[in-house]
Amino acid sequence: MKRKVVSTMLCAAMAAGLLAGCGSSSSSSAASSSSAASSASAASSSGSAETTETAASSASEAVKSGSTAAAGTADASGHTYAIVTKSAGNPYNEREASGFQDTIEALGGTCIVQNPEQATADAQISVINSLISQKVDSIAVAANDANALSAVLQQAMDAGIKVMTLDSDVEASSRMVFCNQAGVKEVGQALIDAVYDITGGEGEYAILSATSQATNQNSWIDAMKSIAESDDKYSKLVLDEVAYGDDEPQKSTDQTQALLQKYPNLKVICSPTTVGISAAAKVLQDQNSSVKLTGLGLPSEMKEYIGDDDSHSCPYMFLWNPIDLGKLAAYTSVALVSGQITGAEGDTFDAGDMENSPYTVTTNTDGATEIILGPPYKFDSSNIDEWAEVY
């Protein structure tokens, strides 16, 4: 049966801005751009719709047009670009890597994707040492630890390799620039407001994070806490615990069950990690729990759990497009290797057909340089079916 997916406006946005990841067969048709996300809300209210087949056709055309546009704006030929994800088997990481690889190859470069077996700093250090030995031109890493990677990344830069981070940062002195999926404060604000909304403005909540060393998770959680502490609006919210599932499905499941047992008055779990939120969603829904869920999740993994009724565990959640984050990291890597940018504040570079291109390097509250992909996007029962078809 044909499924209605989105209005003509969304399909147009997809055709103009999508670039599908080609790192694996499972992700070759999964892509969307930030512009498509921005258009979805307006599109959903227009009343018109396209079939899944039409959307797939538009996405296919976007692959061709996106690659052509990319090839015309930068040249990666003759260079090797590596991306180091947090760990193997993480769907979010796989989509990041596919966006990176597809873009590098469209620009004529050689891409190496490294997925460490475990989400640890030690596993990433081993991979990075290997890449240094291979004399790659650039390394983009989604860091598992903000501090533990400093020495090996400095070694890479000393060897002439351009080093950048994406998704999760390291110390600023250990890389040239950070590709940030969204502003820290914006993510923290969206998450604490979701907790406030779902609890009705009062009650207990808990956070299910990834690892205790994950810089992106910690930054978002710190932002949530800071916002809640500085505004009386959130004074009736009580944070029971920040639990860590280490971005492992089973451990995240166990941590969710432990939270339910320890806190009988718990009303909401906020999980700012795609692995954690999908594990928690299943636990809560399988147990018909009254505890609700929000956080950051992949639409394709969370579709069956999104709904504003008692039978669904997650009223709504947020994310950005990980494929686009990988794509932005690829353009950044190429700009670093070509010398177009150095990672300094004010540097500007072209990123092909991406919505916010050209991008400019800015500084965060700590004075470290970063490039922000865009704001987080809300997924709820009104749009989850459409976006589950995309990524």
KEKE-3310 file (N, C-alpha, C; in steps of 0.2 Angstrom, whole numbers, plus 5000, padded with zeros to 4 digits):
npx = (5004:5003:5011:5007:5019:5024:5022:5021:5030:5040:5046:5051:5061:5069:5074:5081:5091:5096:5108:5112:5119:5132:5140:5136:5125:5113:5111:5111:5100:5096:5094:5094:5092:5096:5088:5077:5072:5068:5058:5048:5039:5030:5026:5019:5007:5000:4992:4993:5001:5014:5018:5027:5035:5037:5044:5056:5060:5063:5073:5083:5086:5092:5103:5111:5111:5116:5129:5135:5134:5143:5155:5158:5161:5172:5188:5194:5203:5217:5220:5218:5205:5200:5188:5184:5173:5162:5160:5158:5143:5134:5120:5118:5131:5134:5127:5132:5145:5142:5137:5149:5158:5151:5152:5165:5170:5162:5168:5180:5190:5199:5192:5192:5184:5183:5178:5178:5179:5174:5166:5176:5190:5203:5201:5199:5211:5220:5215:5217:5231:5235:5230:5238:5250:5247:5248:5237:5228:5219:5210:5194:5186:5174:5174:5177:5181:5185:5198:5207:5211:5220:5234:5237:5230:5237:5249:5246:5243:5256:5262:5258:5245:5228:5217:5201:5186:5170:5152:5156:5167:5185:5199:5202:5215:5219:5214:5209:5196:5179:5165:5150:5134:5123:5120:5125:5118:5105:5101:5101:5091:5080:5078:5076:5065:5056:5055:5049:5037:5031:5031:5022:5026:5031:5038:5047:5062:5073:5090:5096:5111:5125:5141:5151:5161:5158:5159:5149:5137:5138:5140:5127:5119:5124:5120:5106:5104:5110:5101:5089:5092:5093:5081:5066:5055:5057:5058:5051:5054:5063:5078:5082:5093:5108:5110:5121:5122:5132:5131:5127:5116:5110:5115:5110:5096:5096:5099:5088:5078:5083:5081:5068:5064:5071:5066:5051:5042:5045:5043:5047:5060:5074:5084:5098:5104:5105:5106:5102:5089:5081:5083:5077:5064:5058:5058:5050:5038:5035:5033:5021:5023:5019:5029:5036:5045:5058:5070:5085:5084:5084:5073:5069:5071:5063:5050:5039:5037:5034:5021:5006:4998:4993:4998:5010:5027:5035:5031:5037:5052:5069:5081:5095:5100:5111:5118:5119:5128:5139:5142:5145:5156:5165:5166:5172:5184:5190:5192:5201:5212:5215:5219:5211:5204:5209:5204:5202:5193:5181:5185:5179:5170:5164:5151:5145:5129:5123:5111:5115:5126:5138:5148:5154:5167:5165:5166:5164:5156:5167:5177:5183:5185:5171:5160:5143:5130:5116:5099:5091:5078:5061:5052:5037:5021:5015:5024:5032:5031:5034:5047:5054:5055:5066:5078)
npy = (4994:5011:5024:5040:5052:5066:5083:5092:5102:5097:5087:5095:5102:5091:5086:5097:5098:5086:5073:5058:5045:5034:5025:5012:4999:4999:5013:5020:5026:5034:5050:5068:5085:5100:5110:5103:5099:5111:5114:5105:5107:5118:5111:5101:5106:5110:5102:5095:5080:5068:5051:5038:5032:5043:5052:5044:5044:5057:5059:5051:5058:5069:5064:5063:5076:5083:5077:5082:5096:5096:5092:5103:5113:5111:5103:5087:5078:5067:5067:5060:5057:5054:5047:5045:5036:5035:5022:5005:4998:5008:5016:5030:5035:5028:5034:5047:5044:5039:5051:5058:5050:5049:5062:5066:5057:5061:5073:5069:5063:5051:5041:5035:5026:5023:5013:5011:4996:4997:5010:5018:5028:5022:5013:5022:5029:5019:5017:5030:5031:5021:5027:5038:5032:5028:5040:5049:5063:5070:5070:5067:5066:5059:5062:5051:5054:5069:5073:5062:5059:5069:5068:5059:5065:5077:5072:5068:5080:5086:5078:5084:5082:5087:5090:5088:5089:5081:5081:5076:5084:5088:5094:5111:5114:5102:5100:5107:5113:5112:5103:5106:5099:5106:5122:5122:5128:5129:5116:5111:5120:5116:5103:5104:5111:5102:5092:5100:5103:5090:5084:5093:5104:5101:5089:5074:5069:5060:5058:5049:5046:5044:5039:5044:5052:5058:5072:5080:5075:5079:5092:5096:5092:5099:5112:5110:5109:5121:5131:5127:5130:5143:5149:5153:5147:5133:5128:5118:5106:5091:5084:5068:5059:5057:5045:5032:5024:5021:5021:5008:4996:4986:4989:5002:4998:4991:5002:5010:5002:5001:5014:5016:5007:5013:5025:5028:5039:5045:5054:5058:5053:5059:5057:5061:5054:5043:5030:5027:5032:5025:5012:5015:5018:5007:4999:5006:5006:4993:4989:4996:5008:5022:5032:5044:5049:5058:5067:5064:5057:5044:5046:5034:5024:5027:5028:5019:5022:5035:5046:5054:5048:5036:5024:5025:5028:5040:5056:5066:5071:5076:5080:5082:5081:5067:5063:5075:5081:5074:5076:5090:5090:5083:5093:5103:5096:5095:5109:5112:5105:5110:5122:5133:5136:5138:5135:5146:5159:5167:5162:5157:5146:5137:5125:5117:5112:5113:5120:5131:5136:5148:5143:5149:5150:5151:5156:5147:5147:5145:5150:5142:5136:5133:5126:5128:5117:5118:5122:5111:5099:5096:5081:5073:5065:5070:5071:5060:5048:5053:5057:5045:5038:5044:5045)
npz = (5000:4996:5005:5011:5011:5011:5007:4991:4993:5002:4994:4984:4991:4995:4983:4979:4989:4995:4998:4996:5007:5003:5009:5013:5008:5015:5018:5006:5001:5010:5015:5019:5019:5029:5024:5019:5031:5037:5029:5031:5041:5036:5024:5029:5032:5021:5014:5002:4995:4992:4985:4992:4982:4974:4982:4984:4971:4969:4979:4973:4961:4968:4973:4961:4956:4968:4969:4957:4959:4970:4965:4957:4966:4974:4975:4979:4974:4973:4986:5003:5014:5030:5041:5058:5067:5082:5086:5080:5072:5076:5072:5070:5069:5057:5047:5048:5043:5030:5024:5024:5017:5004:5000:4999:4990:4979:4977:4971:4979:4990:5002:5018:5030:5047:5059:5076:5086:5099:5109:5115:5121:5119:5109:5098:5098:5094:5081:5075:5076:5067:5055:5055:5052:5039:5032:5029:5023:5030:5045:5052:5067:5078:5094:5108:5120:5128:5132:5132:5119:5115:5114:5104:5093:5092:5088:5075:5069:5070:5061:5049:5046:5043:5056:5062:5071:5073:5079:5092:5103:5106:5116:5111:5107:5101:5089:5073:5070:5075:5069:5073:5077:5081:5090:5107:5117:5111:5109:5122:5127:5120:5124:5139:5139:5133:5143:5153:5147:5145:5157:5163:5169:5182:5193:5194:5184:5174:5166:5153:5147:5135:5136:5150:5147:5135:5126:5119:5124:5137:5137:5132:5142:5153:5149:5149:5163:5168:5162:5168:5181:5181:5179:5185:5180:5179:5191:5198:5193:5195:5195:5195:5192:5182:5171:5163:5148:5140:5126:5122:5117:5126:5138:5140:5140:5152:5161:5159:5165:5178:5182:5182:5193:5203:5205:5209:5207:5195:5180:5167:5156:5148:5135:5127:5116:5102:5103:5116:5117:5109:5115:5128:5124:5119:5131:5140:5132:5130:5143:5146:5153:5163:5162:5152:5137:5130:5119:5109:5093:5080:5067:5059:5068:5079:5075:5078:5091:5093:5098:5104:5113:5126:5122:5116:5119:5118:5116:5108:5099:5096:5083:5071:5054:5053:5041:5034:5043:5042:5029:5029:5037:5028:5018:5026:5029:5016:5013:5023:5020:5007:5010:5010:5022:5039:5051:5059:5068:5058:5046:5030:5019:5005:5004:4994:4989:5001:5013:5022:5016:5010:5024:5039:5051:5068:5086:5101:5118:5125:5118:5109:5091:5080:5068:5064:5060:5060:5068:5080:5076:5077:5079:5078:5080:5069:5059:5059:5051:5038:5039:5044:5033:5027:5035)
capx = (5000:5007:5011:5008:5025:5025:5019:5026:5036:5046:5049:5056:5067:5073:5077:5086:5096:5098:5114:5112:5125:5134:5145:5134:5119:5108:5111:5112:5094:5093:5097:5090:5096:5093:5083:5071:5069:5065:5052:5043:5033:5026:5024:5014:5000:4998:4987:4995:5005:5017:5019:5034:5039:5039:5050:5062:5063:5066:5080:5088:5088:5096:5110:5115:5112:5120:5136:5137:5135:5148:5161:5159:5163:5178:5192:5198:5207:5224:5220:5215:5202:5198:5183:5184:5166:5163:5160:5154:5136:5130:5116:5119:5138:5135:5124:5137:5150:5140:5137:5156:5161:5148:5154:5172:5170:5159:5173:5186:5195:5199:5189:5193:5180:5185:5173:5181:5175:5171:5165:5181:5196:5208:5199:5200:5218:5223:5213:5221:5238:5235:5229:5245:5255:5245:5249:5231:5229:5215:5206:5189:5184:5169:5178:5174:5184:5188:5205:5212:5214:5224:5241:5237:5228:5243:5254:5243:5244:5263:5264:5255:5238:5223:5213:5195:5181:5162:5148:5159:5173:5191:5202:5203:5222:5221:5211:5209:5190:5174:5159:5144:5128:5118:5122:5124:5112:5099:5100:5099:5084:5074:5077:5073:5058:5052:5054:5044:5031:5029:5029:5017:5029:5033:5039:5054:5064:5080:5093:5100:5116:5129:5146:5152:5166:5156:5158:5143:5131:5140:5138:5120:5116:5126:5116:5099:5105:5111:5094:5084:5094:5093:5075:5061:5050:5059:5059:5047:5057:5068:5082:5084:5099:5110:5113:5125:5121:5138:5129:5126:5108:5109:5117:5105:5090:5097:5099:5081:5075:5085:5078:5061:5064:5074:5062:5043:5038:5048:5038:5050:5067:5077:5090:5101:5108:5100:5106:5099:5082:5078:5082:5072:5057:5056:5057:5044:5032:5034:5030:5016:5024:5017:5034:5037:5052:5060:5078:5087:5083:5083:5066:5068:5072:5059:5044:5034:5037:5031:5014:5004:4993:4995:5001:5016:5031:5038:5027:5041:5060:5073:5088:5097:5102:5118:5121:5122:5134:5145:5143:5148:5163:5168:5168:5177:5191:5193:5194:5207:5218:5217:5222:5205:5203:5214:5200:5202:5187:5180:5186:5173:5171:5158:5149:5141:5122:5120:5107:5118:5133:5144:5149:5159:5169:5164:5168:5159:5157:5174:5182:5185:5181:5167:5155:5137:5126:5109:5096:5088:5072:5056:5049:5031:5016:5012:5029:5037:5031:5038:5055:5056:5057:5071:5083)
capy = (5000:5017:5028:5047:5054:5073:5088:5093:5107:5093:5084:5099:5103:5085:5086:5102:5098:5079:5070:5051:5042:5028:5020:5005:4998:5001:5020:5023:5030:5038:5057:5074:5091:5104:5114:5099:5099:5117:5115:5100:5110:5121:5107:5096:5110:5112:5097:5090:5074:5063:5045:5036:5031:5049:5054:5040:5046:5064:5058:5048:5063:5073:5061:5064:5083:5085:5075:5086:5102:5096:5092:5109:5119:5110:5097:5083:5073:5067:5067:5054:5059:5049:5049:5040:5037:5033:5015:5001:4996:5013:5018:5037:5035:5025:5039:5052:5042:5039:5057:5060:5047:5051:5069:5065:5053:5065:5078:5066:5061:5045:5041:5030:5026:5019:5012:5007:4991:4999:5017:5020:5032:5018:5010:5027:5030:5014:5018:5036:5029:5018:5032:5042:5028:5028:5046:5052:5070:5073:5065:5069:5061:5060:5059:5047:5057:5076:5074:5056:5059:5075:5067:5056:5070:5082:5069:5068:5087:5087:5075:5087:5080:5091:5086:5091:5085:5082:5077:5077:5088:5087:5101:5115:5114:5096:5100:5114:5116:5107:5103:5106:5098:5112:5125:5118:5131:5128:5109:5111:5123:5111:5097:5105:5113:5096:5089:5104:5102:5083:5083:5097:5109:5099:5082:5071:5067:5058:5058:5043:5048:5039:5038:5049:5056:5061:5079:5083:5074:5082:5099:5097:5091:5105:5117:5109:5111:5129:5134:5125:5133:5151:5152:5150:5143:5126:5127:5113:5100:5088:5079:5062:5056:5056:5038:5031:5018:5020:5020:5001:4995:4982:4993:5007:4995:4990:5008:5012:4998:5003:5021:5014:5004:5017:5032:5027:5045:5047:5056:5058:5051:5062:5053:5064:5049:5039:5023:5027:5034:5019:5007:5017:5018:5000:4997:5010:5004:4986:4988:5000:5012:5029:5037:5046:5049:5063:5067:5065:5050:5044:5044:5027:5019:5029:5028:5015:5024:5042:5047:5058:5045:5032:5018:5027:5030:5046:5061:5069:5071:5081:5078:5085:5075:5065:5063:5082:5083:5070:5080:5096:5088:5082:5100:5106:5093:5097:5116:5113:5102:5114:5129:5138:5138:5136:5134:5152:5162:5171:5158:5155:5141:5134:5118:5115:5113:5114:5126:5137:5137:5147:5142:5153:5148:5155:5153:5145:5151:5144:5153:5137:5138:5128:5127:5125:5114:5121:5121:5105:5099:5092:5075:5071:5061:5073:5071:5055:5044:5055:5057:5038:5036:5048:5043)
capz = (5000:4996:5011:5010:5015:5013:5002:4986:4995:5005:4989:4981:4996:4995:4977:4979:4994:4998:4996:5000:5009:4999:5012:5013:5004:5019:5019:5000:4999:5016:5015:5019:5020:5034:5021:5019:5038:5038:5024:5032:5045:5032:5020:5032:5033:5015:5012:4997:4997:4987:4987:4994:4976:4971:4986:4982:4965:4970:4982:4968:4957:4972:4973:4955:4956:4973:4967:4952:4963:4975:4961:4954:4970:4977:4972:4983:4970:4975:4993:5006:5019:5035:5047:5064:5071:5089:5087:5075:5074:5079:5066:5069:5066:5050:5043:5048:5039:5024:5021:5023:5011:4998:4998:4998:4983:4974:4975:4968:4984:4993:5009:5023:5036:5052:5065:5081:5089:5105:5110:5120:5118:5118:5102:5093:5098:5090:5074:5073:5075:5060:5050:5054:5048:5032:5029:5026:5022:5035:5050:5056:5072:5083:5100:5113:5126:5126:5134:5131:5112:5114:5112:5097:5088:5091:5084:5069:5067:5069:5055:5044:5044:5045:5061:5064:5075:5072:5083:5099:5102:5110:5118:5105:5105:5098:5082:5070:5070:5076:5066:5078:5074:5083:5096:5113:5121:5108:5111:5129:5128:5117:5129:5145:5137:5132:5149:5156:5143:5145:5165:5165:5172:5188:5194:5193:5178:5173:5160:5150:5142:5132:5140:5155:5144:5129:5127:5116:5129:5143:5135:5132:5149:5157:5146:5152:5170:5168:5160:5173:5188:5181:5177:5190:5177:5179:5198:5201:5190:5200:5191:5200:5191:5175:5170:5157:5144:5136:5119:5120:5118:5132:5144:5140:5142:5159:5165:5159:5170:5184:5184:5184:5199:5209:5206:5208:5205:5189:5175:5161:5154:5143:5132:5121:5112:5098:5105:5122:5117:5106:5120:5133:5121:5119:5138:5142:5128:5131:5150:5146:5158:5162:5161:5145:5135:5125:5118:5102:5090:5073:5065:5057:5074:5084:5072:5082:5098:5093:5098:5109:5117:5131:5119:5114:5125:5116:5113:5102:5101:5091:5080:5065:5049:5053:5035:5033:5048:5039:5023:5031:5039:5022:5015:5030:5028:5010:5014:5027:5016:5001:5013:5010:5029:5044:5057:5063:5068:5052:5040:5026:5014:5001:5005:4988:4989:5008:5014:5025:5012:5013:5031:5043:5057:5074:5092:5106:5124:5128:5114:5104:5085:5078:5062:5067:5055:5060:5074:5081:5072:5081:5076:5082:5077:5063:5053:5060:5046:5032:5040:5045:5026:5024:5038)
cpx = (5004:5006:5012:5014:5026:5023:5024:5031:5041:5049:5054:5062:5072:5077:5082:5092:5099:5104:5114:5119:5126:5139:5143:5127:5113:5106:5111:5106:5092:5097:5092:5094:5092:5088:5077:5068:5065:5059:5047:5037:5028:5023:5018:5007:4997:4992:4988:5000:5008:5017:5026:5038:5041:5045:5056:5065:5066:5073:5085:5090:5093:5103:5114:5116:5117:5128:5139:5139:5142:5155:5163:5162:5170:5182:5196:5202:5214:5225:5216:5212:5199:5193:5183:5177:5168:5163:5156:5147:5132:5126:5117:5126:5138:5132:5129:5143:5148:5139:5144:5159:5158:5151:5161:5173:5168:5164:5180:5191:5194:5196:5190:5189:5182:5180:5176:5176:5171:5171:5170:5187:5201:5207:5200:5207:5222:5221:5217:5228:5239:5234:5235:5250:5254:5246:5243:5232:5225:5212:5201:5186:5179:5171:5174:5176:5187:5195:5210:5214:5219:5231:5241:5235:5234:5248:5252:5245:5252:5266:5261:5248:5233:5218:5207:5190:5174:5158:5150:5166:5179:5193:5203:5210:5224:5217:5211:5202:5185:5168:5153:5138:5122:5122:5120:5118:5105:5097:5097:5092:5079:5073:5074:5066:5053:5050:5049:5037:5027:5027:5024:5020:5032:5034:5046:5056:5071:5083:5097:5104:5120:5135:5147:5157:5164:5155:5152:5137:5132:5138:5131:5116:5118:5121:5109:5099:5105:5104:5089:5085:5093:5086:5070:5055:5051:5060:5056:5049:5062:5072:5085:5091:5101:5113:5116:5124:5127:5137:5129:5119:5107:5110:5112:5098:5091:5096:5092:5077:5076:5082:5071:5060:5066:5069:5055:5039:5041:5043:5041:5057:5069:5083:5092:5106:5103:5100:5101:5091:5078:5077:5077:5065:5054:5054:5051:5037:5030:5031:5024:5017:5021:5022:5035:5044:5053:5068:5079:5087:5083:5076:5064:5068:5066:5051:5038:5033:5034:5024:5012:4998:4997:4999:5008:5021:5034:5034:5031:5048:5063:5079:5089:5098:5109:5121:5123:5128:5140:5147:5147:5155:5168:5171:5173:5184:5194:5196:5200:5213:5220:5220:5217:5204:5208:5210:5200:5195:5187:5181:5179:5174:5164:5157:5144:5133:5119:5117:5110:5125:5132:5144:5154:5161:5168:5167:5163:5160:5164:5179:5185:5181:5177:5163:5149:5132:5119:5106:5093:5081:5067:5053:5043:5027:5014:5017:5033:5037:5035:5045:5058:5058:5063:5078:5082)
cpy = (5006:5021:5035:5049:5062:5077:5089:5098:5103:5090:5088:5101:5097:5085:5091:5101:5091:5077:5063:5049:5036:5024:5013:5005:5000:5008:5023:5027:5034:5045:5062:5079:5095:5108:5110:5099:5105:5118:5110:5103:5113:5116:5103:5100:5112:5108:5093:5085:5071:5056:5043:5035:5038:5052:5051:5042:5053:5063:5055:5053:5068:5070:5063:5072:5086:5083:5080:5093:5102:5096:5099:5115:5117:5104:5094:5078:5073:5067:5062:5057:5054:5051:5043:5041:5035:5026:5011:4999:5002:5017:5026:5038:5033:5030:5045:5050:5041:5046:5060:5057:5049:5058:5069:5062:5057:5071:5076:5063:5054:5045:5035:5030:5021:5019:5008:5002:4993:5007:5019:5025:5028:5015:5016:5029:5025:5015:5024:5035:5025:5023:5037:5039:5028:5035:5049:5060:5074:5068:5069:5064:5064:5057:5056:5050:5064:5077:5068:5056:5065:5073:5064:5061:5076:5079:5069:5075:5089:5083:5078:5086:5085:5088:5091:5086:5086:5078:5078:5079:5086:5094:5104:5115:5107:5095:5107:5117:5110:5108:5102:5105:5103:5115:5122:5121:5129:5121:5108:5114:5119:5105:5098:5108:5107:5093:5093:5103:5095:5081:5088:5103:5107:5092:5080:5068:5064:5058:5052:5045:5043:5038:5045:5054:5060:5068:5082:5081:5078:5090:5101:5097:5097:5111:5116:5111:5118:5133:5133:5129:5141:5154:5149:5146:5135:5124:5121:5106:5098:5083:5074:5060:5056:5049:5037:5024:5016:5018:5013:4999:4991:4986:4999:5004:4994:4996:5011:5008:4999:5010:5020:5011:5009:5023:5030:5033:5048:5048:5056:5056:5055:5059:5057:5060:5045:5032:5022:5028:5028:5013:5008:5016:5011:4997:5000:5007:4997:4985:4993:5005:5019:5034:5038:5048:5055:5063:5067:5058:5050:5042:5037:5022:5021:5029:5025:5017:5031:5042:5051:5055:5040:5026:5019:5030:5037:5051:5064:5069:5076:5077:5083:5079:5073:5065:5070:5084:5080:5074:5087:5095:5086:5089:5103:5103:5095:5105:5117:5110:5107:5121:5134:5141:5135:5134:5140:5155:5167:5168:5156:5151:5139:5127:5116:5117:5113:5120:5132:5139:5144:5147:5146:5150:5153:5152:5152:5149:5150:5147:5148:5138:5132:5131:5124:5123:5118:5120:5114:5105:5094:5087:5073:5067:5064:5073:5064:5050:5046:5055:5050:5035:5039:5045:5040)
cpz = (5000:5002:5009:5014:5016:5007:4997:4988:4998:4999:4985:4985:4995:4988:4976:4983:4997:4994:5000:5001:5005:5003:5013:5010:5008:5019:5012:4998:5005:5016:5016:5020:5026:5030:5020:5026:5039:5034:5027:5036:5040:5027:5022:5032:5027:5012:5007:4999:4991:4989:4989:4988:4973:4975:4985:4976:4965:4974:4977:4964:4961:4973:4967:4955:4962:4972:4962:4955:4967:4971:4958:4959:4974:4974:4978:4980:4972:4982:4996:5013:5024:5040:5052:5068:5078:5090:5081:5077:5077:5073:5065:5066:5059:5045:5042:5043:5032:5020:5020:5017:5005:4995:4995:4991:4977:4972:4972:4973:4986:5000:5012:5029:5041:5058:5070:5084:5095:5106:5116:5117:5116:5111:5097:5093:5093:5082:5071:5072:5068:5054:5049:5050:5040:5028:5026:5026:5028:5039:5053:5061:5077:5089:5105:5120:5124:5128:5132:5124:5110:5111:5105:5091:5087:5087:5077:5066:5066:5063:5048:5042:5047:5050:5062:5068:5072:5077:5090:5099:5107:5112:5111:5103:5101:5091:5079:5070:5072:5072:5071:5075:5075:5089:5102:5117:5118:5109:5118:5131:5126:5122:5135:5144:5136:5138:5153:5153:5145:5153:5167:5169:5179:5189:5193:5186:5178:5166:5158:5145:5139:5137:5145:5152:5138:5129:5124:5121:5135:5142:5135:5139:5154:5155:5149:5160:5171:5167:5166:5180:5187:5179:5182:5187:5178:5187:5201:5197:5194:5195:5196:5198:5183:5175:5163:5154:5140:5128:5117:5122:5124:5138:5145:5142:5150:5163:5165:5165:5177:5187:5186:5191:5205:5210:5204:5205:5198:5184:5168:5161:5148:5141:5126:5117:5108:5100:5112:5122:5114:5111:5125:5130:5121:5126:5140:5139:5130:5138:5151:5152:5157:5161:5154:5144:5130:5124:5111:5099:5083:5071:5063:5062:5079:5081:5076:5089:5099:5093:5104:5113:5122:5128:5117:5119:5124:5113:5107:5104:5096:5088:5074:5060:5050:5047:5033:5037:5045:5033:5024:5033:5033:5019:5019:5029:5022:5010:5018:5023:5010:5004:5013:5017:5033:5050:5061:5062:5062:5046:5036:5021:5011:5003:5000:4989:4996:5009:5017:5021:5009:5021:5034:5049:5063:5080:5097:5112:5127:5124:5109:5097:5083:5071:5064:5061:5055:5067:5074:5078:5076:5077:5081:5078:5070:5057:5054:5054:5040:5033:5042:5038:5023:5028:5045)
residu = (MET:LYS:ARG:LYS:VAL:VAL:SER:THR:MET:LEU:CYS:ALA:ALA:MET:ALA:ALA:GLY:LEU:LEU:ALA:GLY:CYS:GLY:SER:SER:SER:SER:SER:SER:ALA:ALA:SER:SER:SER:SER:ALA:ALA:SER:SER:ALA:SER:ALA:ALA:SER:SER:SER:GLY:SER:ALA:GLU:THR:THR:GLU:THR:ALA:ALA:SER:SER:ALA:SER:GLU:ALA:VAL:LYS:SER:GLY:SER:THR:ALA:ALA:ALA:GLY:THR:ALA:ASP:ALA:SER:GLY:HIS:THR:TYR:ALA:ILE:VAL:THR:LYS:SER:ALA:GLY:ASN:PRO:TYR:ASN:GLU:ARG:GLU:ALA:SER:GLY:PHE:GLN:ASP:THR:ILE:GLU:ALA:LEU:GLY:GLY:THR:CYS:ILE:VAL:GLN:ASN:PRO:GLU:GLN:ALA:THR:ALA:ASP:ALA:GLN:ILE:SER:VAL:ILE:ASN:SER:LEU:ILE:SER:GLN:LYS:VAL:ASP:SER:ILE:ALA:VAL:ALA:ALA:ASN:ASP:ALA:ASN:ALA:LEU:SER:ALA:VAL:LEU:GLN:GLN:ALA:MET:ASP:ALA:GLY:ILE:LYS:VAL:MET:THR:LEU:ASP:SER:ASP:VAL:GLU:ALA:SER:SER:ARG:MET:VAL:PHE:CYS:ASN:GLN:ALA:GLY:VAL:LYS:GLU:VAL:GLY:GLN:ALA:LEU:ILE:ASP:ALA:VAL:TYR:ASP:ILE:THR:GLY:GLY:GLU:GLY:GLU:TYR:ALA:ILE:LEU:SER:ALA:THR:SER:GLN:ALA:THR:ASN:GLN:ASN:SER:TRP:ILE:ASP:ALA:MET:LYS:SER:ILE:ALA:GLU:SER:ASP:ASP:LYS:TYR:SER:LYS:LEU:VAL:LEU:ASP:GLU:VAL:ALA:TYR:GLY:ASP:ASP:GLU:PRO:GLN:LYS:SER:THR:ASP:GLN:THR:GLN:ALA:LEU:LEU:GLN:LYS:TYR:PRO:ASN:LEU:LYS:VAL:ILE:CYS:SER:PRO:THR:THR:VAL:GLY:ILE:SER:ALA:ALA:ALA:LYS:VAL:LEU:GLN:ASP:GLN:ASN:SER:SER:VAL:LYS:LEU:THR:GLY:LEU:GLY:LEU:PRO:SER:GLU:MET:LYS:GLU:TYR:ILE:GLY:ASP:ASP:ASP:SER:HIS:SER:CYS:PRO:TYR:MET:PHE:LEU:TRP:ASN:PRO:ILE:ASP:LEU:GLY:LYS:LEU:ALA:ALA:TYR:THR:SER:VAL:ALA:LEU:VAL:SER:GLY:GLN:ILE:THR:GLY:ALA:GLU:GLY:ASP:THR:PHE:ASP:ALA:GLY:ASP:MET:GLU:ASN:SER:PRO:TYR:THR:VAL:THR:THR:ASN:THR:ASP:GLY:ALA:THR:GLU:ILE:ILE:LEU:GLY:PRO:PRO:TYR:LYS:PHE:ASP:SER:SER:ASN:ILE:ASP:GLU:TRP:ALA:GLU:VAL:TYR)
# end
